[in-house]
């Protein structure tokens, strides 16, 4: 299969032919429909932030696709199902997982970091972690849900518990921040979006829309 393989900061990315992943009995093979580019990927590529799996490694952790093959023990999905792949995979056994706090699993692994990710035609992941996608949700747009949308949702709804009338300041209107703006607005918050990039502030006004936008410019 074709894959974009990361060989470390000094070499960068190369499009290569690599073997299709082999799945275990509890895994599924997903034909990737789309995979978002997270700023974390750029940190690996441009800033030398190390991946847990030493290069060469296939990056990409914001993925959606269609089940191509299911392991012998898999019962929750089948070939042809449309699925969303979470960025973080959990053990399901540690104290935090048993408490329903999989987001802080003590043995979590990350697609495209600990193991080969979804900048490829196929990716292998545990079946227990994937989420069904309804036909009404386009696969390409769905790819970023498990990271750039779930993260700000958790921050706005679960941590901050934004209510109508609350004032919310969002610093940085990149991929996660712009979704935080939208979600805080939807929750009824009075949103102040802060960024030094004029284009991102325009997006905040368009997609929120926040009640107010603070246009902060760099003095450099």
LINVEN-V434549 format. One line per field, one symbol per residue. ss: DSSP state (2 for helix, 1 for strand, 0 for the rest). phi: phi as a letter, one per 20 degrees, with the letter a starting at -180 (. if undefined). A space follows every 10 residues. Layout:
ss=???
phi=???
This chain:
ss=0111110000 0011111000 0000001111 1111100022 2222222000 0000001100 0011111111 0000000000 0111100110 0000222200 0222000011 1000100001 0111112220 1100000022 2200222222 2222222220 0000001111 1000222222 2222220001 1111100222 2222222200 0111100000
phi=.ebededogf dndcececff gedefddcdd efebbfdefg fffffddmff efefgfbeeo cdccrcfebc ffeececbgn fecddffddd emcfgfffen dgfcgfcfcc fmbfbgddeb fcbdbfffef dfdfffdfff ffgegfcfdf ffffffeeef lfcgnfecdd endegfffff gffffffnfe ddecaedfff ffffffefef fbceeedfef
